[in-house]
Amino acid sequence: MKKRMLTEMGMGTSLRRQDYTEAAVRAVKDALWHNSINLAELFGRDKAEMLIDLEIGVQQPDRVDTAALAAVFPYGQVTVSVVKGGLDVPRADGGKPTVIANAAISVSFEMGA
């Protein structure tokens, strides 16, 4: 049975380039920065056993490179889902909008019944 142990959130931006992947990577790193809990070690498990579910919200989900997001994690089994969310904030000068991405990371383990 898959049991969620931790959920963490983060936010990232691309101020001028409208790079949805970069904003999403920054959101993931922001979420990871908030967390220093070593879950695997707390439960006597190997870090490779961590089931990591990453959900990213941006206004243009099809412009996010999911492989680049999965590559941020040094271990664990990562599943990436990109959905419509976040914000595109218009610029006063009429240029490309600022992109804001939101990340939610959930870490789970397969546990006995």
C-alpha positions as CSV (number, residue, x, y, z in Angstrom):
1,M,0.0,0.0,0.0
2,K,1.4,3.4,-1.0
3,K,1.5,5.7,2.0
4,R,2.2,9.5,1.6
5,M,4.7,10.7,4.2
6,L,5.4,14.3,3.1
7,T,4.0,17.0,0.9
8,E,6.0,20.2,0.2
9,M,5.2,23.2,-2.0
10,G,7.3,25.7,-4.0
11,M,7.1,28.5,-6.4
12,G,9.4,29.6,-9.3
13,T,9.5,32.3,-11.9
14,S,10.8,33.1,-15.3
15,L,10.9,36.9,-15.3
16,R,11.7,37.8,-18.9
17,R,12.2,34.7,-21.1
18,Q,8.8,33.1,-20.6
19,D,10.6,29.8,-20.0
20,Y,8.0,27.5,-18.4
21,T,10.5,24.7,-17.8
22,E,12.9,27.0,-16.0
23,A,10.1,28.4,-13.8
24,A,9.0,24.9,-13.0
25,V,12.6,23.8,-12.2
26,R,12.9,26.8,-9.8
27,A,9.6,25.9,-8.2
28,V,10.8,22.3,-7.6
29,K,14.1,23.6,-6.1
30,D,12.2,26.0,-3.9
31,A,10.1,23.2,-2.6
32,L,13.2,21.0,-1.9
33,W,14.9,23.9,-0.2
34,H,12.1,24.0,2.4
35,N,12.6,20.4,3.3
36,S,15.5,18.8,5.2
37,I,13.7,15.7,6.5
38,N,15.5,12.5,5.6
39,L,12.4,10.3,5.3
40,A,14.1,7.2,3.9
41,E,16.5,7.1,6.8
42,L,13.7,7.7,9.4
43,F,12.0,4.5,8.2
44,G,15.2,2.5,7.6
45,R,14.6,2.5,3.8
46,D,16.8,3.1,0.9
47,K,16.4,6.6,-0.8
48,A,15.8,4.8,-4.1
49,E,12.5,3.4,-2.6
50,M,11.0,6.9,-2.3
51,L,8.0,7.4,-4.6
52,I,8.1,11.0,-5.6
53,D,5.0,12.5,-7.2
54,L,5.6,16.0,-8.6
55,E,2.7,18.2,-9.8
56,I,3.5,21.4,-11.6
57,G,1.0,24.1,-12.4
58,V,1.7,26.6,-15.2
59,Q,-0.5,28.4,-17.7
60,Q,1.0,26.5,-20.7
61,P,1.7,22.9,-19.5
62,D,2.7,21.7,-23.0
63,R,5.8,24.0,-22.8
64,V,7.3,22.2,-19.8
65,D,10.1,19.6,-20.3
66,T,9.1,16.9,-17.7
67,A,12.5,15.1,-18.1
68,A,14.3,18.2,-17.0
69,L,12.0,18.3,-13.9
70,A,12.6,14.6,-13.0
71,A,16.4,15.2,-13.4
72,V,16.3,17.7,-10.4
73,F,15.8,14.8,-8.0
74,P,19.1,12.9,-7.1
75,Y,17.2,9.7,-6.1
76,G,13.8,8.2,-5.8
77,Q,11.2,7.1,-8.4
78,V,9.8,10.4,-9.8
79,T,6.4,10.8,-11.5
80,V,5.8,14.2,-13.1
81,S,2.4,15.7,-13.9
82,V,2.0,19.1,-15.4
83,V,-1.4,20.8,-15.2
84,K,-2.8,24.2,-16.0
85,G,-2.2,26.5,-13.1
86,G,0.3,29.1,-12.0
87,L,0.2,32.6,-13.5
88,D,1.3,34.5,-16.5
89,V,1.6,38.1,-15.2
90,P,1.4,40.8,-17.9
91,R,4.3,43.2,-18.1
92,A,3.5,46.9,-18.1
93,D,5.8,47.5,-21.1
94,G,3.8,45.0,-23.2
95,G,6.6,42.5,-23.3
96,K,6.4,38.8,-22.6
97,P,4.6,38.0,-19.3
98,T,6.4,36.9,-16.2
99,V,5.7,33.1,-15.7
100,I,5.0,31.8,-12.3
101,A,5.0,28.0,-11.7
102,N,3.7,26.2,-8.6
103,A,5.1,22.8,-7.5
104,A,3.7,20.2,-5.1
105,I,6.0,17.4,-4.2
106,S,4.6,14.3,-2.4
107,V,6.9,11.6,-1.1
108,S,5.5,8.2,-0.4
109,F,6.7,4.6,0.4
110,E,5.1,1.3,-0.3
111,M,4.2,0.0,3.1
112,G,3.0,-3.3,4.3
113,A,-0.8,-3.8,4.8
